[in-house]
């Protein structure tokens, strides 16, 4: 008994298995970036907790910046988790949904830009307070960061107007924004390292602290710079996937972690060099004085966060020298006050 021939045109298309595209280089990359980013978010939250416990006397501007970065990082992490859940769980068998952007992935660009700008404003402020010669570099870095924020905002607006993912407009705007962030990182890190290196005086205690600060500047600037450079390379070479977006998620968390690491390292740096007072990282005016004087042994010490245990006592001894002119019949006294010793 032979089976009746099946007409291909009569087959129900809904009965055929749907061909789901490979997600390894798109939402798989976003998933891995979210995993790594959530680990870094835990580090950021812990460092913010340590900051408020260790430095309660910092200025309200610095505390406000830390609070804003923590809130933005929390919102950024929530957006990443919603993206992964929406595309990989809610619409795991809906290939059409993978081509359109949901509100969380649309907002991810502008939130990333704001986090980077807020974190970099901290480092721009430090370089600005070093001296006048570095302020043109700070101005250029500020323009670059405003440009990065502008491109991130433009990507968000474009995704809301045209919700299709991976279009050419989003690709070149993402590449331009990441490139500006790389240039800003390079300028600020180079200016800070150069100014610290020029502040070396030959005094062992001073130079050891300066070497430690240079190491912190290199580590914080190098990590974010390399990550952004990788993101730029993937955005230019592979604009039709989301590998660069997964790297940007990691880079965004690194900015916040770098800022908090610098803030929380002040006490450790102060304890490694006796005689150095721990201050807020925003107060870099002492570095400017140190840069001018050269022989000074003080670093960043214009304002302390804790009152001294005992009042400062200065003892000044004034000696009087009596000189007699043999040619004169009268004695002439010349008083020359001299500082014989100072005990602080």
C-alpha positions in Angstrom: 0.0 0.0 0.0 1.5 3.2 -1.1 1.2 6.5 0.8 -0.3 9.4 -1.1 2.1 11.9 -2.4 2.4 15.1 -0.4 2.0 18.4 -2.1 4.7 20.8 -0.9 2.5 23.7 -1.4 -0.1 22.3 1.0 2.3 22.0 4.0 1.4 24.3 6.8 4.2 26.8 7.3 3.5 27.1 11.0 4.3 23.4 11.4 7.9 23.9 10.1 10.6 24.5 12.8 11.5 28.1 13.1 15.1 28.9 12.2 16.5 30.9 15.1 19.6 32.8 14.2 22.8 32.2 16.2 23.1 34.6 19.2 26.7 34.0 20.1 28.0 37.3 18.8 24.9 39.4 19.6 22.9 38.8 22.7 25.4 36.1 23.9 28.1 38.8 24.0 25.7 41.1 25.9 25.0 38.3 28.4 28.7 37.7 29.1 29.3 41.5 29.4 26.4 41.6 31.9 27.8 38.8 34.0 31.2 40.5 34.2 29.5 43.9 34.8 27.5 42.6 37.7 30.6 41.4 39.4 32.1 44.8 39.0 29.0 46.5 40.2 29.4 44.5 43.5 32.9 46.0 43.8 31.6 49.5 43.1 28.8 49.1 45.8 31.4 47.8 48.3 33.8 50.7 47.6 31.0 53.2 47.9 30.1 51.8 51.3 33.8 51.9 52.4 34.0 55.5 51.1 31.2 56.8 53.2 32.5 55.0 56.3 36.2 56.1 55.9 35.7 59.7 54.6 32.7 61.3 56.3 34.3 64.7 56.3 34.6 65.0 52.5 32.9 67.9 50.7 29.3 67.6 49.7 30.3 67.9 46.1 32.4 64.8 46.3 29.8 62.9 48.2 27.2 63.9 45.7 29.3 62.7 42.8 29.8 59.3 44.5 26.1 59.0 45.2 25.2 59.9 41.6 27.7 57.4 40.2 26.3 54.6 42.4 22.7 55.4 41.4 23.6 55.5 37.7 25.5 52.2 38.0 22.6 50.6 39.7 20.2 51.7 36.9 22.8 50.6 34.3 22.9 47.1 35.8 19.2 46.9 35.9 19.0 47.8 32.2 21.5 45.1 31.3 19.6 42.5 33.3 16.3 43.5 31.7 17.9 43.2 28.2 19.1 39.7 28.8 15.8 38.6 30.3 13.7 40.1 27.5 15.6 38.7 24.6 16.8 35.4 26.0 13.9 34.4 28.2 10.6 36.2 27.3 11.3 36.0 23.5 13.6 33.0 23.4 11.4 31.5 20.5 10.5 34.7 18.8 13.1 35.6 16.2 11.2 38.7 15.0 11.6 40.2 18.5 15.4 39.9 18.2 15.4 42.5 15.4 13.7 45.3 17.4 15.0 47.2 20.3 13.3 47.2 23.7 13.2 50.3 25.9 16.0 49.0 28.1 18.5 48.5 25.2 17.5 51.9 23.8 18.3 53.7 27.1 21.6 51.8 27.6 23.6 54.1 25.4 22.7 57.4 27.1 23.1 55.9 30.6 26.5 54.6 29.6 27.5 58.1 28.4 26.4 59.8 31.6 28.3 57.3 33.8 31.5 57.8 31.8 31.1 61.6 31.8 30.5 61.7 35.6 33.4 59.5 36.4 35.8 61.3 34.1 34.8 64.7 35.6 36.5 63.6 38.8 39.8 63.0 36.9 39.3 66.2 34.9 39.0 68.2 38.2 42.2 66.7 39.5 44.2 67.6 36.4 42.6 71.1 36.3 43.9 71.9 39.8 47.5 70.9 39.1 48.4 74.0 37.2 47.5 76.4 34.4 49.6 74.7 31.8 47.4 71.6 31.9 44.1 73.4 31.6 44.0 73.5 27.8 44.3 69.7 27.9 41.4 69.6 30.4 39.4 71.7 28.0 40.1 69.4 25.1 39.2 66.4 27.2 35.9 68.1 28.3 35.0 68.7 24.7 35.7 65.0 23.8 33.6 63.8 26.7 30.7 66.1 25.8 31.0 64.7 22.3 30.9 61.1 23.6 27.8 62.0 25.6 26.3 63.6 22.6 26.8 60.5 20.4 25.5 58.3 23.1 22.3 60.4 23.3 22.0 60.4 19.5 22.2 56.6 19.5 19.4 56.5 22.1 17.2 58.9 20.1 17.8 56.9 16.9 16.8 53.6 18.5 13.5 55.1 19.7 12.8 56.5 16.3 13.9 53.5 14.3 13.8 50.5 16.7 15.6 48.2 14.3 18.9 47.0 15.8 22.3 47.0 14.1 21.7 49.8 11.6 24.5 51.8 10.0 23.7 55.0 11.9 24.1 53.4 15.3 27.3 51.7 14.2 29.2 54.8 13.2 27.9 56.9 16.1 28.9 54.2 18.6 32.4 54.1 17.0 32.8 57.9 17.2 31.6 58.0 20.8 34.0 55.3 22.0 36.9 56.9 20.1 36.3 60.2 21.8 36.3 58.4 25.2 39.7 56.8 24.3 41.2 60.1 23.5 39.9 61.7 26.6 41.4 58.9 28.7 44.7 59.2 27.1 44.9 63.0 27.5 44.0 63.0 31.2 46.2 60.0 32.2 49.2 61.5 30.3 48.8 64.9 31.9 48.6 63.5 35.4 51.6 61.2 35.0 53.7 64.0 33.4 52.9 66.4 36.2 53.6 63.8 38.9 56.9 62.9 37.3 58.0 66.5 37.1 57.3 66.9 40.8 60.1 64.5 41.8 62.6 66.3 44.0 65.2 63.7 44.8 64.0 63.3 48.4 63.3 59.6 49.0 60.1 60.0 51.0 58.6 62.5 48.6 59.6 60.5 45.5 58.2 57.2 46.9 54.8 58.8 47.3 55.0 60.3 43.8 55.9 56.9 42.4 53.0 55.3 44.2 50.6 58.0 42.7 52.1 57.4 39.3 51.4 53.7 39.6 47.8 54.4 40.6 47.3 56.8 37.7 48.8 54.3 35.2 46.7 51.4 36.5 43.4 53.3 36.5 43.9 54.9 33.2 45.4 52.0 31.4 42.7 49.5 32.2 39.9 51.8 31.0 41.9 52.9 28.0 42.6 49.3 26.8 39.0 48.2 27.3 37.7 51.2 25.3 40.2 50.6 22.6 39.0 47.0 22.3 35.4 48.2 22.0 36.4 50.7 19.3 38.2 48.0 17.3 35.2 45.7 17.4 32.7 48.5 16.7 34.7 49.4 13.5 35.5 45.9 12.4 32.2 44.2 13.3 29.5 46.9 13.4 26.6 44.4 12.8 27.0 42.5 16.0 27.0 43.3 19.7 30.5 42.3 20.8 31.5 45.9 21.2 28.4 46.5 23.3 29.4 43.8 25.7 32.8 45.3 26.1 31.3 48.7 26.7 29.3 47.3 29.6 32.5 46.2 31.2 34.3 49.5 30.4 31.4 51.5 32.0 31.8 49.6 35.3 35.6 50.1 35.1 35.2 53.9 35.1 33.2 53.8 38.3 35.6 51.3 39.9 38.6 53.4 39.0 37.2 56.6 40.5 36.3 54.8 43.8 39.6 53.1 43.9 41.4 56.4 43.8 39.1 57.9 46.4 39.6 55.0 48.8 43.3 54.8 48.4 44.0 58.2 49.9 44.4 56.9 53.5 46.6 54.0 52.4 48.9 56.4 50.5 49.0 58.7 53.5 50.1 56.0 55.8 52.8 54.8 53.5 54.6 58.2 53.8 55.0 59.6 57.2 54.3 63.3 57.5 51.7 63.3 54.7 48.3 64.3 55.5 45.3 62.6 53.9 43.0 65.0 52.0 40.2 64.9 49.5 41.2 64.0 46.0 39.6 67.1 44.6 42.1 69.3 46.5 45.1 69.2 44.1 46.2 72.8 44.8 49.0 71.5 47.0 50.4 69.6 44.0 50.6 72.9 42.2 52.6 74.4 45.0 54.8 71.3 45.1 55.3 71.6 41.4 56.5 75.2 41.7 58.7 74.9 44.8 60.3 71.5 44.0 61.9 71.0 47.4 58.7 70.8 49.3 58.0 67.6 51.1 54.3 68.0 51.3 51.7 66.4 49.0 48.1 67.4 48.7 48.0 68.8 52.2 46.0 72.0 52.0 43.0 70.6 53.8 42.8 67.7 56.3 39.7 65.6 57.0 40.4 65.1 60.7 41.4 67.7 63.2 44.8 67.3 64.7 45.0 65.5 68.1 46.7 68.5 69.7 47.2 72.1 68.8 50.3 73.0 66.8 53.0 74.7 68.9 55.6 76.8 67.4 58.5 77.9 69.6 60.6 80.8 68.3 63.8 81.9 70.0 65.0 85.4 69.3 68.7 86.2 70.1 70.1 89.7 70.5 73.5 90.5 69.2 75.4 93.5 70.6 77.9 95.1 68.4 80.2 97.9 69.6 81.6 100.4 67.1 85.2 101.1 68.3 85.2 104.4 66.4 82.1 105.7 68.2 81.9 106.9 71.7 78.4 105.5 72.1 77.3 101.9 72.0 75.1 101.0 69.1 72.7 98.0 69.5 71.6 96.2 66.4 68.9 93.7 67.0 68.6 90.9 64.5 65.9 88.4 65.3 67.0 84.9 64.3 65.0 81.8 64.3 67.1 79.4 66.4 64.7 76.5 66.4 61.2 75.4 65.4 59.3 72.6 67.0 56.0 71.8 65.3 
